[in-house]
Amino acid sequence: MLEGTSETVIDGHRYVHPQTGIPQLAGLGQETPIGFSEQDGQRIRMAGLTITPAFFDMNQEGLSEGFTSIRAFLDPGVWHCTLPKACALREMLQSLNRVPYRGGLGDLYRESLALGIVVELAAHLSGVQPVFGPLGRDPQRIARDARALIDADPAAIASVAKLAHDLGTNETTLRRCFKEAFGIRLFDHVRAKRLDKAREMVRMSTLQIGEIAFHCGYADPANFTHAYRRRFGRSPREDRR
């Protein structure tokens, strides 16, 4: 989902698709009713593809270990997951959304991207090291992918070094690219997103303040309360009333 938000209802379960650009994978191993909806009047922009059993029937003799991992999603059942670390996959889906050619050349371009997406997905599901390609040479893309990972789950960002590793770059380059792209230090953005998530939990959940602090990456509730007050002008307990 590249613009707008939507939701899918699969077999009675509701899945929300926010505007993060993070690839999402759904597997339907049986004839299952699907409902797709969005808010009235909002603009939706997305890119994706469908892999059907026919694909594997045509490629059965040369089915690799990676393709087997995709084939498993056609087994009975319903699966849904996000792939926040599949940066190369995200890049190819974005390219699929902005095809620069028309006619037969455009069709050929889409088909080549679709095949690349299948191969990259197979590699990702098999635990093969992602191929980042031009990601490391494009500062804007590094910054955008870093922000997408942070916004998707700020509490999961253990360190800048780990995030840089996941993006196929180094810590110094990542910090510099992020500051140049967004005018804010990377960890300041992580902290802000963690506190935004914390405020949502304070207001919408019944969890204890200490539990919320832990879920949002704070080991010390006192440090969490101090940071919360500095950002929002009031303590978590005051915000809950």
MOKA-V514528 format. One record per pair of residues at least 24 apart in sequence whose ideal C-beta (glycine too) atoms are under 10 Angstrom apart, sorted by the first residue. I is the first residue (numbers start at 1). GAP is how many residues later the second one is. Records with the same first field share a line. If there is no record, write none. Layout:
I=GAP / GAP
This chain:
1=37 / 43 / 44 / 45 / 46 / 47
2=42 / 43 / 44 / 45 / 88 / 91 / 92 / 95 / 96
3=39 / 40 / 41 / 42 / 43 / 94
4=34 / 35 / 38 / 39 / 40 / 41 / 42
5=33 / 34 / 37 / 39
6=30 / 31 / 32 / 33 / 36 / 38 / 40
7=28 / 29 / 30 / 31 / 32
8=26 / 27 / 28 / 29 / 72
9=24 / 25 / 26 / 27 / 28
10=24 / 25 / 26 / 68 / 69 / 70
11=66 / 67
12=66
13=65 / 67
15=63 / 65 / 66 / 67
17=27 / 29 / 63 / 65
18=64 / 133 / 134
19=25 / 26 / 27 / 132
20=62 / 64 / 70 / 127 / 128 / 129 / 131 / 132 / 133
21=25 / 26 / 69 / 70 / 72 / 73 / 76 / 123 / 124 / 126 / 127 / 130 / 131
22=60 / 61 / 62 / 63 / 64 / 65 / 67 / 68 / 71 / 123 / 126 / 127 / 129 / 130 / 131
23=24 / 25 / 58 / 59 / 60 / 61 / 62 / 63 / 64 / 65 / 66 / 67 / 68 / 69 / 70 / 94 / 97 / 98 / 101
24=24 / 56 / 57 / 58 / 59 / 60
25=26 / 45 / 48 / 54 / 55 / 56 / 57 / 58 / 61 / 64 / 96 / 99 / 100
26=24 / 47 / 52 / 53 / 54 / 55
27=24 / 43 / 44 / 45 / 46 / 47 / 48 / 50 / 51 / 52 / 53 / 54
28=45 / 46 / 48 / 49 / 50 / 51 / 52
29=24 / 43 / 44 / 45 / 46 / 47 / 48 / 49 / 50
30=44 / 45 / 46 / 47 / 48
32=45 / 46
34=44
45=52 / 53
46=47 / 50 / 51
47=43 / 45 / 46 / 47 / 48 / 49 / 50 / 51 / 52 / 66 / 70
48=45 / 48 / 49 / 66 / 69
49=44 / 47 / 61 / 64 / 65 / 66 / 68 / 69 / 72
50=64
51=63 / 66 / 67 / 70
55=63
59=59
64=55 / 58 / 59 / 62
65=57 / 60 / 61 / 63
66=52 / 53 / 54 / 55 / 56 / 57 / 58 / 59 / 60 / 61 / 62
67=51 / 52 / 54 / 55 / 58 / 59
68=54 / 57 / 58
69=52 / 53 / 54 / 55 / 56 / 57 / 58 / 59
70=48 / 51 / 52 / 54 / 55 / 56
71=51
72=53
73=48 / 52
81=44
82=70 / 71
83=37 / 38 / 41 / 42
84=61 / 64 / 65 / 66 / 67 / 68 / 69 / 72 / 82
85=39 / 45 / 60 / 64 / 78 / 81 / 82
86=31 / 34 / 35 / 37 / 38 / 39 / 44
87=33 / 37 / 43 / 44 / 45 / 46 / 48 / 54 / 55 / 57 / 58 / 59 / 61 / 62 / 79 / 80 / 81
88=28 / 29 / 31 / 32 / 33 / 35 / 36 / 42 / 43 / 44 / 45 / 46 / 47 / 57 / 80
89=27 / 28 / 29 / 30 / 31 / 32 / 34 / 35 / 41 / 42
90=30 / 45 / 51 / 54 / 55 / 58 / 59
91=25 / 29 / 41 / 42 / 43 / 44 / 47 / 50 / 53 / 54
92=24 / 25 / 27 / 28 / 29 / 41
93=24 / 27
94=47 / 50
129=39
130=36 / 37 / 38
131=37
132=34 / 35 / 36 / 37
133=35
135=32 / 33 / 34
136=31 / 32 / 33 / 34 / 37
137=32
138=39
139=30 / 34 / 35 / 37 / 38 / 39 / 41 / 42
140=37 / 40 / 41
141=26 / 36 / 40
142=25 / 26 / 27 / 31 / 32 / 34 / 35 / 36 / 39
143=24 / 31 / 33 / 34 / 35 / 36 / 37 / 38 / 39 / 43
144=33 / 34 / 37 / 38
145=24 / 29 / 32
146=28 / 29 / 31 / 32 / 35 / 36 / 40 / 43 / 44
147=31 / 34 / 35 / 37 / 39 / 42 / 43 / 46
149=41
150=28 / 36 / 37 / 39 / 40 / 42 / 43 / 44
151=38 / 39 / 42 / 45 / 46
152=41
153=40 / 41 / 44
154=35 / 36 / 37 / 38 / 39 / 40 / 41 / 42 / 43 / 44 / 62 / 63
155=35 / 38 / 39 / 42 / 43 / 59 / 60 / 61 / 62 / 63
156=61
157=29 / 30 / 32 / 33 / 34 / 36 / 37 / 60
158=59
159=28 / 31
160=25 / 26 / 27 / 30
163=24 / 27
190=27
191=25 / 26 / 27 / 36 / 39 / 40
192=35 / 39
193=24
194=24 / 30 / 33 / 34 / 37
195=29 / 32 / 33 / 35 / 36 / 37 / 41
196=35 / 36
198=26 / 29 / 30 / 33 / 34 / 38 / 41
199=29 / 32 / 33 / 37 / 40 / 41
201=35 / 39
202=26 / 30 / 33 / 34 / 35 / 36 / 37 / 38
203=33 / 36 / 37
205=35
206=34
209=26 / 27 / 28 / 30 / 31
210=26
212=24 / 28
